[in-house]
Amino acid sequence: MDLHFGDSKPTDEEREAVDALLGPPGSAWETAFGDSTVRSDADLRWARGGRAARERRDLLLPGLHAVNDRVGWISEGALDYLCRRLTVPPAEAYGVATFYSMFSVKPRPATVLHVCTDVACAAKGSAELCAGVDERLGPGSGVSVERSPCLGLCERAPAALVVRAGAASDPNAAASGGSGTATGEGSGAAASEGSGAAAGAGHEPGAEKPYATAVIAPATPEAAVLAASVPEAAEPEPAASLAVPQAGQSGLTLLRRIGVVDPASLDDYRSHGGYTALRRAFELGPAGVIREVTDAGLVGRGGAAFPTGVKWKATASQPDHPHYLVCNADESEPGTFKDRVLMEGDPFSLIEAMTIAGYAVGAHKGYLYLRGEYPRALRLLGNAIVQARARGLLGDDVLGQGYTFDIEIRRGAGAYICGEETALFNSIEGYRGEPRSKPPFPVEKGLFGKPTAENNVETLVNVLPILTMGAEAYAAIGTEKSTGPKLFCVSGSVDRPGIYELPFGATLGELLGLAGKPENLRAVLLGGAAGGFVRADEMDIPLTFEGTRAAGTTLGSGVVLAIDDTVPLPRILLRIAEFFRDESCGQCVPCRVGTVRQEEALHRIAERTGAAAAGDIALLREVGRAMRDASICGLGQTAWNAVESAIDRLGAYE
């Protein structure tokens, strides 16, 4: 292990940020040499190492967050100090810090304005928004303006997010470490977040956080600039229920509590059926829960559609212990925002569902990996965990049943690839979020090398109605092969964008009819950037995994992005190519090189016609096949899908 440290020293503020997370240094080795605060009789030869060092490695990502939240960027001195505290080689930590888009290892202002430029926002004028912001916030403004991938606010596109380190009142001032203005609880929570759930290990949810955020959506240049200058002045963020056009309607299953219960109140949640499913789980026992989930036909809702009961049974049967449960809430697929709405509108349902899943697979610890761009979800989930612990619904004796289970939130930092389960494990463990080769599969060797069940938010929340209504009744919803309700993220050129709940088997036309399909619809992108386009005359496609597959497309995570004839399709395709180039982790050559070649070819095609363009299209097909066949994970394997479908199905570039 190369523990070569430089000569840079952390500032007092950086040191305080790290120590607040890790506690005071245990020896002089864990501080920079020459530190006057270390006792003169401290033994400089003693260092934490071996197993103890390896057990602390997973605190690297929370440590990077602690510094970035306090100061706004990660200096060499801060990185060295954090590495010394964790006995992590600085070279490896630098590789981790530079892996995530929300971190910076170069000096930047304390305030960062992230402007979404992904497909849903691009279709709603993000280019004009960026131009307007750039005109108003030039060099010396005290604000760093960064183009961002999807912020998960597609129903209110175009969107922007302000993050101010230290919650300093002066945007040009260094971060002070103070907290901003706290927001109200419940559905009236303001867009400006000044305090809320902390995400790092060793930092209790509910503690104040040393940074402020503001969500601006739909964003105008004027509103974005105002929020960047004074996050507390941002307009209040609308309730999560406004993202659900069906809110309050009868017949809903997954969305029935959104807009009805106060997302900050455990009592309100329980008065509307909350924790009934957990009590039923204890009556059935772990094997009984797995049997119900299997008989219900529940499959993963993230796109892979793997049978949930099979995954849980395989994890539970492993002799190696401990077992872990991981909730993948790093929903980064462009156009996807269903998990955000569930977490913001009904956070206790996810906590209950994770507890049931942990009980079924024999896990006593659950990790909730939440994308860093979801400040309100972070606050509400942290509040839900604190209340559940206080009421005996998490902890050493859940509901007096002798079962121990607790949940820890880990914040992502802007990396699409961390949606892949093994990349997510690496991220939690303090490594670069790069996918692992399989086998071994996560049910055998997952998080920390132990058997792990990983599911996304929507999949887990489906477990609650399975247990309350029974597997047979649940399986009667939908079709034989795609059972239950499904959430669809509808955005783009529709009158009523938002999350819609429909039973599997409803057609694309029926869904867009609810959302207000435009007369001049040109195409629909199904499944997000990793999905495919269908034509405006293909509205009879059944929205099931098998139905979309038979139609030559994919359901994916449930993205339905409508594009009318006013949206320039080549710009959308180029943005998709840029997205995959930026988000490739670079681990395997087919993806690392192929995504770059794909973007280059699309740039050339935009400038050429005739035979020259045909040659680049042929090159695109060759590169696309190579990525699909040889990439290590789904990112590279699907990076060509949308472009291919646009060329073959829509006649793009003809």
N, C-alpha and C positions, 0 to 999 in steps of 0.2 A: 504494500500500500504506500503510494507516494504522498507523503504529507508535507510537501515543500510549500512553505508559506512565504509571502512577500513581506515587504517592510511597511506596507500601508496599515494604518491604525483606524479603528472605527471611531466615529464621533460619539459623544456622550449619548446623543439621541438614538443612534443606531444600536449602541450597546444596551440602552434601556429597553429598546424594542425587543431585542433577542432575549434579554434576561426576564422580561415580563412573560415570555412564553415558556422558557426553559428553567426559570428559577436562577438563583445566584450560582456563580461558578463553583464547582466542587474542588478545584485545585488551581494552582497557578498555570498549569499546562493549558487550561481552558480559556485563559485570557491572553491578550497580547503580551509578550515579554516586555518587561520594563514598565508594566502598569503600576502606577503608584498606589492603586487601591488594594493591591494584593499584599497580604501580610509578609513581613520580611522573613519569617521563619517557614514560609510555604515551601514545600518540596517540589522543585521544578522538574525533578526526574520522574515524578509520578504522572501517569496518563491513563485515562480510561481507555480500555481496549478490548479486543476479543469480542465475546458475546455481548457485553454491555454496550460496546460501540455499535454493533450491528443492530441491537434493539432500539437504538436512538436514531438510526438513519431515516426512519419514516417521518421524523420531525423536520426534515429539510424543507419540504414544500411549505408547511406552516411557518417555518422560520423566514423563508423568502417573502412570504406574504406579510409577516410582521414588519420587516424592514421596509418593504415597498409601501405598505399602508401608512407607515409613520413618516417616511421621508419622500416617497415618490419615485425613487429609483434605488438600485442596489450597487453600492460602491465596492471597490476592491477591498477596502478595509472592513466593511460590513460583512462581505462574503467570507473573508479570512476568519473573522471573529466567529461567525456562525459555524464555519467548518471546524475550527478549533474546539468549539463547544460540543460538536457532534462527532469529532474524529472522522471527518469526511475529507478526502483529498480535494483541495480547491479546484483542481482541473475538472474533476467530475461535477462538482457543484456548479461551476461555470457552465458546463454543458447543460445542466438542468435549468439554470436561471435563464439561459438564452433560448430554451426550447419553447417557452410560453410567451404569447404575444402581449399579455398584460404586464409583464415585467420589462424593465429596462436596466441595462448595466452601464448606460451612459447617462450623464446628467441631463435632466429635463425638468420643466416646471412641476410644481406640486399638483397642478390641475391638469387633467387629461380629458379631452373631449373625444369620445369614440363615436364616429359617425358611421352607421351601417351602410354598406354599399352592396350588400348581397342581393340575390335575385328578387325577393319580394319588395325590398326598398328600391332597387334599381327600377322596377316596374312602376314605382310611385314617385320617381323624381329625385332619387338620392344624389344624382350628378349635379342637379341645380342646387340642392341643399349644400353640398360640399363647396361648390363655387361661392355661394353666398357667405358661408362661414369663413372661407379663406380670405374673402375681401375684408371681413371685419376683424379677423384675428390673425394678424401678421406677426412677424418676428418681434419679440419684445412685448408681446401682449400678456405674457405670464401664463399662457395656455398652450399646451401641446395638442394639436389636432391630428387625430389618427384615423385613417380609414379602417373600418372594422368589418369582419365577417358578421354573419347573422347574429343579432342581439336577442332573438326570440320574441320580438315585439311586432310580428308581421301583420297582425290584425290592425295595427295603428301605424303602419308605415307611411312615410319614412321615419326612422327612429334614431335617437342619439342617447348616449349615456355619459354623464359627467362623473368622474372620480377625482376627489380632491384629497390628497394625502395629508394627514395631520389635521384635517378639517379646519385649516387656517382661514381666518376671515379675510385676509389679504391675499389675493391670488399670486402676488409677486413675492410674498414672504416665504421663508423656509417653513417647513411643517413644524407645528408647535407641539404636536402630540395631544392636543385637546380634542374633545369630542364635539361634534356639531349638534344641531338642534334635533332632539328626538322627535319621532313622528308619532301620530296617533295610532291606536290599535284599531283592528277591525277593517271593514270594507272601505272606510274613509281615509286610509293611510295616505300620507302625502308622498309626492314623488321624491322629495329630498329626504334621504336616509342619513341620519346622523348617529344613531345608536341602534344596537340590535344584537343579533346572534353572532357570536364569534365562532369561527370555524375550526381553528387549529386545535391540535391535541393539547391537553393541559390548559385550555382556555375555555371556561364554562360558557355554553350558550346563554345568551341573555346579558353577558358582560358588555360594557361599552366598547366600541371599536374606534380606533383613532383615525378615522377617515369619514368623509361625507360623500354621498352619491346623489345624483338626481337623474331621473328618467324623463326624457322629452320625446313624446310620441302621441300624435303625429308632430313632427318637428318642423319648425321654420327656422331660417337663419337667425332671426331676431330672438326667438325663444331659446335656441341653443346657446347663443352668445350670452344672454342674460343668465341662464343656468350655470354656464361656465364661470361667470363672474361672481355670482352669488347663488350657490346651489339651493339655499333655503328659500330663494325667491321663485323657484320653479313652480309651475302650476301643479296642483295636487294630482297625483296619478289616479286614474279612475279605478273603481272597484274591479276585482277580477271577474265579477259576474257580467260586466259589460263586454267581456270577450266571449260570452256564451249567449248567442241570440236566443237559444231555447231555455234560458234560465227561468226557473219557476214553473215550467210546463210539467204536466203529469206524464208518467211513463218513462222518465229518465232513470237510469241505473247508476252510472258513474258520476254524472253531473247533478244528481238530484239535490245535493246539499249546497251547491254553489249559488250564492245569492240568497240563500235561506238562513244559513247559520253564520254566526260571527266567527271568522277564522282564527280569532285570538282567544276564543272561549272554549275550554274543555267541557264545561257544563252544558253549553249550547250544543256541542257536538254529541254528547251522550244523550241529550234529550231528543235527538233526531236519529237514534239508533246506533250511535257510536259505541264501540266495544262489545256489541252483541256478537259479532263474528269471533272475537278473541275468546269469549266465554264458550262459544260453540266449539272452538278449536281445542280447548282444554277438555271438553267432554269427549271429543273424538279421539284424542291422543295424536302424536306425531304421524303414525302410520295412517290413521284415519283421515287426517288432513290431506296427506299426499294422495290418498285414494280418491277423495272428493275432487281435488284439483285435476287429477288424471282423468276421472270419469267425466268431468265437465268439458274436457277437450281444450283447456286453456293453452294457448301457444304464445310465445313472446311477441310483444307488440312493437318491438324496435325495428322490425324488418326481416329478421332471420326466421321468425315463426317456428322456433324450436319448442317442442312440447315441454311446458313448465313442470308437469308432474314427473316426467322422465328425469329432468335435471335435478329436481329436489330429491327424488329417490336415490339417484346415483350419489349425490352428496351425502345424504344421511347414512348410506351404507358403508362409507369409507371408514376403515378402522383407525386411520391416523387422526389425531386430534391436536389442537382444537379445530372446529369447523368455523367458517366465517360466512356471514351474509353481507353482500354488497349491493346497494341500490345505486344504479347508474342514473343519476339525474343530470348528467352532463349533456343535455339535449342540444346538440350543435348542428344538426342537419339543417341547412338553409330551408326556411319555410315552416319549421316545426316549432310549436309553442304550447302544445297540449299539456306537457308535464309542468310547465311553469304555471298554467292556469289551475291545474289540480293542486299544486303546492301552495299557491297563493290563496286559493278559494276554499280549500278543504285539507289543510295540512295535517290534521290529526288522523285522517284516513290513511295517509302514508305511514305514519308512526305505528298505527294499529296493524297495518298490513305487513310491515317489516317485522313486527313482533311475532306475528303468526308464522311468517316464513322462517324466521330464526328458530322458533319452536319446532317446526316441521323438520328442518334439516339438522337439528342438534347444535345450533350455533348459540353462543352466549354473548357475542359481540357483533354488532352491525355497523357498517360504514356507509354513510350517505354522501356520495361524491357529487357535489353540487357545482354547476358551472359558475364561474366567478362573475358573470354578467347578470346574475339574478339577485340583486340586493334585497328586494322585498321578500322573496321566497326564503332567503337566508334568515331574515329576522323572524318571520312567522314560524318557520320550522324550528329555529332555536327556542322560541317561546313555547312551542308545542312539546318539545323534549323536556324543558324545565318543568312544565305543568304535569306531564305524564310521570316524571320521576317523583314529584312531590305527592302525587296521588296513588303511588304504588303500581303504576301501569308500566313502569320501567324500573330496573334496579335488581336487587337481590332476591325479591320474592314477588314476582308479578302476579297480581290479583290473589295473593295468598296461596298460590299453587306450587310454591317451592321451585319455580323456574326463574333463573337469572338471565336477564338480557338487558343490554344497554346499547345506545346508538351514539355514534360520534360523527359529526359533520366534517367533511374535508372539502375545502374550496378548490375548484379547478382554477386555472389561470389563463384560459384562452388557448385551447388546443383541440381541434376537431377530432384528431386521432385518438384522444383519450376516451371517446365513446366506444372504442373497441375494448372488449372486456380485459384482455391481458395488458393492453397499454394502460388502462385505468389502474390495474394492480401495480404496475411499475411506478406510476405516478404517485400513488399512495405510499409506496415503499421508499420514495425519495430518489428515484431514478428517472431518466428521460422517459417520456411516455411513448415508448416504442413497443409495438406488438411482439409477442413471443411466438415461437414456433410451436405448433401442436401436432401430435401429442407431446407431453402429457396435457390433458384437458383440465380446465379449472376445477371440475368436480373432483379431480385427483390431486392436483397441485396448482392451487390458485394463489390467493393473497398470502404472502409470507410463506409460500410453499405448502400451504395446507388446503384441504378440501374446501371449496368455496362455491356457493350459489350466487349468481349475479343476475339480477333482473332490473328492468327499467321501471319507472314510476307507474305507467299505465298498466303494465303487467301485474304489478303487485296490488294495485288498487282493485283489480278485477277479482282478487281472491276474496274480498269481503262479501260481494253478492253471492259468490259460489257457496260460501258457508252459511249465509243467512237464508238463501232461497233453496239451496240444495243443488247438487250437481245435475240432476235430471232436468230441473226447471231452467237452470242456466243454459244447458246444452240445447234446450228447445229454442233459444234465441239464435238467430242467424241461420247458417246452413250446416249441413252434416260435417263438412271438413273445416269450416271456419265458424266456430261457435261463439256466442256471446255478443255484446255490444262492442262497437269500435268508435274511437274518437278520430275525427278528421280535422286537419288544420287548413281552413279555407282562407286564402288571401289573394291579393292581386286585383284583377278587374271584375270585382263583384260588388253588389250593393251592400251586402251584410257580411263582411268578413268575420271570422271567429272560429271557435271550436264547436263542432257539431257531433252529436252522438246519434248514431244510427246502427241498427242491427246489421251484421254482415249479410251481404246479399242485396242490399239496396244498390241502385245503379248510380253511375256518375251523374247522369242527368237529373235524377231525383235529388241528389245532394246539391248540385248547383242550382236547382230550382228553389231550394230553401234559401240559398245564399244570394239569389238574385243574379242569374246569369246574364251577361250583357248580350245585346243583339249582334254586336260585331265581334263575338268571340273568335279568336284565331286558333288557339291551342290551349291545352292544359298540361302542366307538368305534374306528374304523379310521383310521389316518393322523394321529392327534393332534388338536390344537385346530383345525388347518386341514383336517381330514378330515370324516368323517360317521359317524353312528350307523346300525347295522343291528339288526334285532330278534333275539331269542333263537331264533326259528324259522328263521333264515336261515343255518344252519350249513353249507349246501352250497355257499356262495359259493367259487369257486376263487380262491386267493391268487395271482393274476397281475395284471399291469397291465391286460390286456384283460378279464379276468374280473370284476374289481371295477368297471371302467368300465361293462361291460354290466349289472351289478347296480345301477347308479346310485349308486355310492360311489367311494372311492379307496383305493389301497394306501398312497400317500404314502411316508413314510420307513420304514414297517413297524411302526407303533404298533398294538398290539392291547390296548385297555383294557377289561376286563370289569367290568360294573356289575351288582350284584344288586339285589333289591328293597328292601334296607335303605338304599341310598344315595339321598339326595334329589336327583332329576334337576334340578329348578329351580336348586339351588345350584351344580351342575356347569355348567349353561348360563350362569349369571350369572358364574361364575369365568372361563369361556372368553371372555365378552364383556369382562370387566375386563382380561383378558390382552391382547386385541387393542387395547383403548383405550390401555393403558400402553405397548405395544410399537410402536404406530404412530409412524413417524419424523416425521409431520406435514408431509411435503413436498407431498403432493397433497390437495386438498380432499375428494374423495370418501371417502378413508380417514380423514383427520384428523377430519372432522365425522361421517362415517357410523358409525365405531366408538363415538363418544360417544353418538350417537342410539340405537344398538343397545342399549347398556348401560342407558340411561335407560328405554327401552321395556320391557326385561326387568324392571327394578325395578318399573315400574308394573303390569305384568302379574301380578307376584307378589302384588300388593295388590288386584287387581280380578278380577271374574268377568263372564261374560255378554257383553253387547254392548260394554262398555268394553274388555274384554280383546281382543275380536275386532277392534276398531279399531286397537289397538296391534299386533296380529299383521299386519294389513294394512299398517301403517306399516313394520314390520320387513321385509316382503317388498319394499316399494318402496325402502327404504334399501339392502337387500341387493343388489338388482339394480343399483342405481347404483354400489355399491362394486365389484361383480363386473365391470361393463362399463367403468368409467372410471378405476379405480385404476392407478397406474403400475407396481405390482409385485404379486407373488403374495400379500403379506400382506393387502392390502385386497381382492384378488380372491377370497380364500378365507375372509375373516373371518366370513362369514354361513353358510358351509357346515354347520357342526355344528348351529347353531341351526335352520336350515332343515330338516335331516334329522330332528332331534328332533321338530319340529312335524309334519312330513308323514309320517314313518315310524313314530314312536313314539306319536304323538298327545299330545305334551306340551301341557299347559295346557287340555286338554279337560275 
